[in-house]
């Protein structure tokens, strides 16, 4: 597939098969993240790979967050589903240096976000479905502790990765979206 066509039609999918990236594929995913735009070359991120055997710990973290933030039963049920949805989840933490005179915190968060998107693209390029999940539970105390967060760090989200549910490859949008309404030109 042509790379521009792929980039213009990629989409997230929450339906996964049972196959997770192997060690080489995971290394490719992480290497792509390390090339994200990074003002000051700070590498303000850390990745926590959760394999199938670690999903019970993730489940504990999500359920604890649901209780911590007084989420309703529907969200607690989503926590149950989330911890069993994909064969691999990569937690992304923005390791923010709040004292940096050169690079403000918001830029460091954007870098971590770009790294997350680069991981999505690298996973998709290797034939895996992905979806980037956030919500209040990524702020949960137990999850933050489990991910090794310092006080000023920000959990960017959870990147779910796995083989396609169907055998016909990753999900793509039928066509690229129209750009009208999203672009201004100054001449």
Beta strands, then each sheet from edge to edge (+ up, - down):
strand 1: 45-51
strand 2: 88-94
strand 3: 128-133
strand 4: 154-163
sheet 1: 1+ 2- 4+ 3-
end
